[in-house]
Amino acid sequence: MTHRLPDLSSSSQAVLVCVTAIALGLALTRGMIALYRHQVAVPHQYPASWTSSQIRFLEHVRLSIGIALIAAWVCLLVSSPAMPQSAPFGLTEVVFTIVLLLLTNAWVLLVIPLDWQHTFVGRMNFDRAVCFILVWWSILLGGSVFVIVQSATEAAERPVYVFGTYA
């Protein structure tokens, strides 16, 4: 059984709907740009110091991030029935949906062909660049999934920690 949160005010509802629409619009726009650039075969431009095997590894990293992002969406869909509810829609589900839409937008931006030479990551050594990308996305996706799962856990199932000495 889920517990209830206070009902949302009309201004809160409007803000959440607008932010969700903006995040969805950003993700869809970036997705359409990615599909267009894929159809016209716009190539990525990597720094000259990166080898072809390093570039293939980066492509695998981007694909793995996409798979992890899909797993985060599945986690949200599975966890949403157990999250706290409020009327007319769940506040926690909307906030997590907005976060995952923004992460999806960032991932599509990572996939869109661009000139990597002039980016912050492109100026780094390849090993540091890939390490930075992996750590950054691990923190973002891991933290998102952790918070989604924690918010779906029943309040009664959460342990209560008592600190200090009581007589």
SEBALUM-394394 format. One record per residue: residue number from 0; x, y, z negated of N, C-alpha, C, CB in turn. Coordinates in steps of 0.2 Angstrom, whole numbers. Last residue first. Glycine has a CB too. Example, Ala and Ser with C-alpha at 12.3 -4.5 7.8 and 13.67 -1.06 7.14 Angstrom:
2
[dodo 1,[64,-11,-35],[68,-5,-36],[64,0,-39],[70,-3,-29]],
[dodo 0,[66,-28,-39],[62,-22,-39],[66,-16,-39],[57,-22,-45]],
! end
This chain:
167
[dodo 166,[91,34,-143],[90,31,-149],[83,30,-151],[94,34,-155]],
[dodo 165,[100,33,-128],[94,35,-131],[93,31,-137],[88,34,-126]],
[dodo 164,[112,39,-118],[111,35,-123],[105,38,-127],[117,34,-128]],
[dodo 163,[113,38,-99],[114,42,-106],[112,37,-111],[109,48,-106]],
[dodo 162,[101,35,-87],[108,37,-89],[108,40,-96],[111,41,-83]],
[dodo 161,[92,23,-79],[92,27,-85],[99,28,-87],[88,24,-90]],
[dodo 160,[85,21,-63],[91,21,-67],[90,25,-73],[97,23,-62]],
[dodo 159,[74,10,-56],[74,16,-60],[80,16,-64],[68,17,-65]],
[dodo 158,[72,4,-39],[75,4,-46],[75,10,-49],[81,0,-46]],
[dodo 157,[58,3,-29],[64,7,-30],[66,6,-38],[63,14,-29]],
[dodo 156,[45,-2,-29],[51,-7,-28],[58,-4,-29],[51,-9,-21]],
[dodo 155,[37,8,-31],[37,3,-36],[43,-2,-35],[31,-1,-36]],
[dodo 154,[38,15,-18],[40,18,-24],[41,13,-30],[36,24,-26]],
[dodo 153,[43,5,-4],[38,7,-9],[41,10,-15],[34,1,-12]],
[dodo 152,[51,12,9],[51,7,3],[46,9,-2],[59,7,0]],
[dodo 151,[52,21,18],[47,16,19],[46,11,13],[48,13,26]],
[dodo 150,[63,29,15],[56,32,14],[51,27,15],[56,37,20]],
[dodo 149,[73,19,18],[72,21,11],[65,25,10],[78,26,9]],
[dodo 148,[72,19,32],[71,13,28],[69,15,21],[77,8,29]],
[dodo 147,[76,32,35],[69,30,37],[68,23,33],[70,28,45]],
[dodo 146,[89,33,30],[83,37,27],[76,35,29],[84,45,29]],
[dodo 145,[95,24,38],[95,23,31],[90,27,28],[102,25,28]],
[dodo 144,[94,30,50],[91,23,49],[90,22,42],[95,17,52]],
[dodo 143,[101,41,48],[94,42,50],[91,35,49],[94,43,58]],
[dodo 142,[114,36,45],[111,40,40],[103,41,42],[113,47,40]],
[dodo 141,[117,30,58],[117,26,51],[113,30,46],[124,25,49]],
[dodo 140,[117,41,66],[112,36,67],[111,32,61],[114,31,73]],
[dodo 139,[127,50,61],[120,52,62],[115,46,63],[120,56,69]],
[dodo 138,[138,41,59],[135,45,53],[128,47,55],[139,51,52]],
[dodo 137,[140,37,72],[139,32,66],[135,35,60],[145,28,64]],
[dodo 136,[143,48,79],[136,45,80],[135,40,75],[137,41,87]],
[dodo 135,[155,52,72],[150,56,73],[143,53,74],[151,61,78]],
[dodo 134,[163,40,75],[162,42,68],[155,47,68],[168,46,65]],
[dodo 133,[163,40,89],[160,34,85],[159,36,78],[166,29,85]],
[dodo 132,[169,53,92],[162,51,95],[159,45,91],[162,49,102]],
[dodo 131,[181,51,86],[177,57,84],[170,55,86],[179,63,87]],
[dodo 130,[186,40,93],[185,40,86],[181,45,84],[192,41,82]],
[dodo 129,[187,46,106],[183,41,105],[181,40,97],[186,34,108]],
[dodo 128,[197,56,103],[190,58,106],[185,53,104],[191,60,113]],
[dodo 127,[208,49,99],[205,54,94],[198,56,96],[209,60,93]],
[dodo 126,[211,43,111],[209,39,105],[206,43,99],[216,36,102]],
[dodo 125,[213,54,120],[208,49,121],[206,45,114],[209,44,126]],
[dodo 124,[216,70,112],[219,64,114],[213,58,115],[224,61,109]],
[dodo 123,[204,83,118],[208,79,113],[211,73,116],[203,76,108]],
[dodo 122,[197,89,127],[203,92,125],[207,88,120],[203,99,123]],
[dodo 121,[185,83,127],[189,82,133],[196,84,131],[187,85,139]],
[dodo 120,[178,88,116],[181,81,116],[186,80,121],[175,76,116]],
[dodo 119,[175,101,120],[179,100,114],[182,93,114],[175,101,108]],
[dodo 118,[177,101,139],[173,101,132],[178,100,126],[168,95,133]],
[dodo 117,[183,102,151],[182,108,147],[178,108,141],[179,113,152]],
[dodo 116,[184,89,155],[190,92,154],[189,98,150],[193,94,161]],
[dodo 115,[171,84,158],[174,82,152],[180,86,150],[175,75,151]],
[dodo 114,[159,89,167],[166,90,167],[169,90,160],[168,97,170]],
[dodo 113,[146,76,168],[149,83,167],[156,83,167],[146,86,160]],
[dodo 112,[132,66,168],[139,68,171],[140,75,170],[139,66,179]],
[dodo 111,[124,62,153],[124,66,159],[131,67,162],[120,73,158]],
[dodo 110,[127,56,141],[127,52,147],[127,56,153],[121,48,147]],
[dodo 109,[126,66,132],[132,63,132],[133,59,138],[133,58,126]],
[dodo 108,[113,70,134],[118,75,135],[125,72,136],[118,81,130]],
[dodo 107,[107,59,128],[106,60,135],[111,65,138],[99,62,137]],
[dodo 106,[110,61,115],[113,55,118],[113,56,126],[110,49,116]],
[dodo 105,[103,73,112],[110,73,111],[114,67,115],[113,73,104]],
[dodo 104,[90,67,113],[92,73,118],[100,73,118],[89,80,115]],
[dodo 103,[90,58,103],[90,56,110],[92,61,115],[82,54,111]],
[dodo 102,[91,67,92],[97,63,93],[96,60,101],[97,57,88]],
[dodo 101,[79,73,94],[85,77,95],[91,73,96],[86,82,88]],
[dodo 100,[71,62,91],[70,65,98],[76,70,99],[64,70,98]],
[dodo 99,[74,59,78],[76,55,83],[75,58,90],[72,48,83]],
[dodo 98,[69,71,72],[76,70,71],[78,65,77],[77,67,64]],
[dodo 97,[55,69,75],[59,75,78],[66,74,78],[57,81,74]],
[dodo 96,[52,58,68],[52,58,75],[55,64,78],[44,58,77]],
[dodo 95,[54,62,55],[59,57,58],[58,57,65],[58,50,55]],
[dodo 94,[43,71,54],[50,73,53],[55,68,56],[52,75,46]],
[dodo 93,[33,62,57],[34,67,61],[41,70,61],[29,73,60]],
[dodo 92,[34,54,45],[34,51,52],[36,56,57],[28,47,54]],
[dodo 91,[32,63,35],[38,59,36],[39,56,43],[39,54,30]],
[dodo 90,[18,67,37],[24,72,37],[30,68,39],[24,76,31]],
[dodo 89,[6,59,46],[11,58,41],[17,63,42],[13,51,41]],
[dodo 88,[-9,69,49],[-4,64,52],[2,64,46],[-1,66,59]],
[dodo 87,[-18,78,43],[-21,73,48],[-15,68,51],[-24,77,53]],
[dodo 86,[-14,70,28],[-19,71,33],[-17,77,37],[-26,72,30]],
[dodo 85,[-1,58,24],[-4,64,23],[-9,65,29],[1,70,22]],
[dodo 84,[8,44,17],[4,47,22],[1,54,20],[-2,42,23]],
[dodo 83,[24,36,17],[19,40,13],[15,44,19],[22,45,8]],
[dodo 82,[26,21,27],[28,28,24],[23,31,21],[31,32,30]],
[dodo 81,[22,9,32],[24,9,25],[26,16,22],[29,4,24]],
[dodo 80,[21,12,46],[15,10,42],[16,10,35],[12,4,44]],
[dodo 79,[35,15,50],[30,20,49],[24,18,46],[28,23,56]],
[dodo 78,[44,4,52],[43,7,45],[38,12,45],[50,10,44]],
[dodo 77,[43,2,66],[41,-4,61],[40,-1,54],[47,-9,61]],
[dodo 76,[47,14,71],[40,11,73],[38,6,68],[40,8,80]],
[dodo 75,[60,15,66],[55,20,64],[48,17,66],[56,27,68]],
[dodo 74,[66,4,72],[66,5,65],[60,9,62],[73,7,62]],
[dodo 73,[65,8,85],[62,2,83],[61,2,76],[65,-4,86]],
[dodo 72,[74,19,85],[67,20,86],[63,14,84],[66,21,94]],
[dodo 71,[86,12,81],[83,17,77],[76,19,78],[87,24,77]],
[dodo 70,[87,5,93],[86,1,87],[84,6,81],[93,-2,84]],
[dodo 69,[90,15,102],[84,11,103],[82,8,96],[85,6,109]],
[dodo 68,[103,19,96],[97,24,96],[90,20,97],[98,29,102]],
[dodo 67,[110,8,100],[109,9,93],[103,14,92],[115,12,89]],
[dodo 66,[110,9,114],[107,3,111],[105,4,103],[111,-3,112]],
[dodo 65,[117,21,114],[110,21,117],[107,15,114],[110,21,124]],
[dodo 64,[130,17,110],[126,22,106],[119,22,108],[129,29,107]],
[dodo 63,[133,8,120],[132,5,113],[128,10,109],[138,4,110]],
[dodo 62,[135,17,130],[130,12,131],[128,9,124],[132,7,136]],
[dodo 61,[146,24,125],[140,28,127],[134,23,127],[140,32,133]],
[dodo 60,[155,13,125],[153,17,119],[147,20,120],[159,21,117]],
[dodo 59,[156,11,139],[153,6,134],[151,9,128],[158,0,133]],
[dodo 58,[162,23,143],[156,21,145],[152,16,141],[156,19,153]],
[dodo 57,[174,21,136],[170,27,134],[163,25,137],[173,33,137]],
[dodo 56,[180,10,143],[178,9,136],[173,15,134],[185,9,132]],
[dodo 55,[181,17,156],[176,11,155],[175,10,148],[179,5,158]],
[dodo 54,[191,25,152],[185,28,154],[180,23,154],[186,31,161]],
[dodo 53,[202,16,149],[199,21,144],[192,24,146],[204,26,142]],
[dodo 52,[204,11,162],[201,7,157],[199,11,151],[207,2,155]],
[dodo 51,[208,23,169],[202,20,171],[199,15,165],[203,16,177]],
[dodo 50,[215,35,157],[216,30,162],[209,27,163],[220,24,159]],
[dodo 49,[217,52,155],[213,46,153],[214,41,158],[206,48,151]],
[dodo 48,[223,63,160],[227,59,156],[223,53,154],[229,63,149]],
[dodo 47,[213,71,166],[218,67,170],[222,62,166],[223,72,174]],
[dodo 46,[197,70,159],[204,73,159],[209,68,163],[206,74,152]],
[dodo 45,[183,67,171],[187,66,165],[194,69,165],[188,58,164]],
[dodo 44,[169,70,177],[176,73,178],[179,72,172],[176,80,181]],
[dodo 43,[156,60,184],[159,63,178],[166,65,180],[160,57,173]],
[dodo 42,[148,63,200],[153,60,196],[155,63,190],[159,58,200]],
[dodo 41,[132,62,206],[137,67,203],[141,63,198],[133,73,199]],
[dodo 40,[122,55,213],[128,52,212],[134,58,210],[131,48,218]],
[dodo 39,[109,58,214],[113,61,219],[120,59,218],[112,69,219]],
[dodo 38,[104,50,204],[102,48,211],[106,52,216],[95,51,211]],
[dodo 37,[110,55,193],[112,49,194],[110,47,202],[108,44,189]],
[dodo 36,[104,68,192],[112,67,194],[114,60,195],[116,70,188]],
[dodo 35,[91,64,190],[93,67,196],[100,67,198],[91,75,195]],
[dodo 34,[93,58,177],[90,54,183],[92,57,189],[83,53,182]],
[dodo 33,[97,69,170],[101,63,170],[99,59,176],[101,59,164]],
[dodo 32,[86,77,171],[92,80,174],[97,74,175],[95,85,169]],
[dodo 31,[77,70,164],[75,71,171],[82,73,174],[70,76,172]],
[dodo 30,[82,70,151],[82,64,155],[81,65,162],[76,60,152]],
[dodo 29,[81,84,148],[88,81,149],[88,74,153],[91,80,142]],
[dodo 28,[67,84,148],[71,88,153],[78,85,154],[71,96,150]],
[dodo 27,[65,76,137],[62,74,144],[66,78,149],[55,75,144]],
[dodo 26,[71,83,127],[73,76,128],[71,74,135],[70,71,123]],
[dodo 25,[64,95,127],[71,95,128],[73,88,130],[75,97,121]],
[dodo 24,[51,90,124],[52,94,130],[60,94,132],[49,101,130]],
[dodo 23,[52,85,111],[51,81,116],[52,84,123],[43,79,116]],
[dodo 22,[55,97,105],[60,92,105],[59,87,110],[61,88,98]],
[dodo 21,[43,104,107],[50,107,109],[55,101,110],[52,113,105]],
[dodo 20,[34,96,100],[33,97,108],[40,100,111],[28,102,109]],
[dodo 19,[39,97,87],[39,90,91],[38,91,98],[33,86,88]],
[dodo 18,[37,110,85],[43,108,85],[44,101,88],[46,107,78]],
[dodo 17,[22,110,86],[27,114,91],[34,112,91],[26,122,88]],
[dodo 16,[19,102,75],[17,100,82],[21,104,87],[9,102,83]],
[dodo 15,[24,109,65],[27,102,66],[25,100,73],[24,97,61]],
[dodo 14,[17,121,65],[24,121,66],[27,114,68],[27,123,59]],
[dodo 13,[4,116,63],[5,120,70],[13,120,71],[3,127,69]],
[dodo 12,[5,111,50],[3,106,56],[5,110,63],[-5,105,56]],
[dodo 11,[7,122,43],[12,117,43],[11,112,49],[12,113,37]],
[dodo 10,[-5,129,45],[1,132,48],[7,127,48],[3,138,43]],
[dodo 9,[-14,120,39],[-15,121,46],[-8,125,49],[-21,126,48]],
[dodo 8,[-6,109,27],[-9,115,29],[-10,116,36],[-6,122,25]],
[dodo 7,[-8,92,24],[-4,97,27],[-8,103,28],[-1,95,34]],
[dodo 6,[-11,84,8],[-13,86,15],[-9,92,17],[-20,87,15]],
[dodo 5,[2,76,-2],[-3,82,-1],[-4,83,6],[-1,88,-4]],
[dodo 4,[4,59,2],[7,65,0],[1,70,1],[13,67,6]],
[dodo 3,[1,43,-5],[-1,48,-1],[3,55,-3],[-9,50,-2]],
[dodo 2,[8,27,-2],[6,32,-7],[5,38,-2],[11,33,-12]],
[dodo 1,[3,11,4],[7,17,5],[4,22,0],[7,20,12]],
[dodo 0,[4,-6,0],[0,0,0],[4,6,0],[-5,0,-6]],
! end
